[in-house]
Amino acid sequence: MKYVKLFAVMVFHPLVAFEYMKKDREKRFNYLPIIIILLLMVFTKIFSMYVTHYPLRTVNLRNANLLTECLMVVVPIVTWAVASYAVTTIMSGEVMFRECLLACCYSLLPYIVIHIPLTIATNAMDAGQAGMYNTINNLALFWTLLLLFVNLKEMNHYTMFKAIGVVVIAICAMLLIWASIALVAALTMRFVNFVTEVIEEVQYKLIY
């Protein structure tokens, strides 16, 4: 129940919400709100893809891969939580990883709250109102990014300049994580292809 109340507090008093997340550390942590919010983000993405009025739609459904679109929502959020926590641990941070992840997820709520009604409203819009649609969409995104910055600053009690520095380093860490994952994936694919070719060559020689 407290996590439902936290939703309303996040919308109207985010600073209070972020401080509240650090209370009762000794109690068993509930990961359910994190899972629910991530699923809501995935639902918002899928809902937007299929319900947004055609002239305002930015995704070609014929070419879209549903799994890829969902990963594009979840992966950046989780990666940011990991990267920002890793940086704050060496920059006198005060949050635990679970608190960092929870705060990041709750920071997404304004985007969900705005984007779902906006998606429905697009069915009463035409291409001439794309500017208004994009403006509201960008405001929701800005609000979310602002909350991500504020939660990092307030929950770790950083100064403004230190928080900005941590954000810059965390973004670099995110890019490094993605580059490392891409490199490992590429090397793994090469290795798998090599092993497959060796096996096929051996089978060919045994048969012929």
ABEGO torsion letter per residue (X at the ends): XAAAAAAAAAAABAAAAAAAAABGAABBBBAAAAAAAAAAAAAAAAAAAAABBAAABABBAAABBAAAAAAAAAAAAAAAAAAAAAAAAAAGBABBAAAAAAAAAAAAAAAAAAAAAAAAAAAABBAAAAAAAAAAAAAAAAAAAAAAAAAAAAAAGBBAAAAAAAAAAAAAAAAAAAAAAAAAAAAAAAAAAAAAAAAAAAAAAAAX
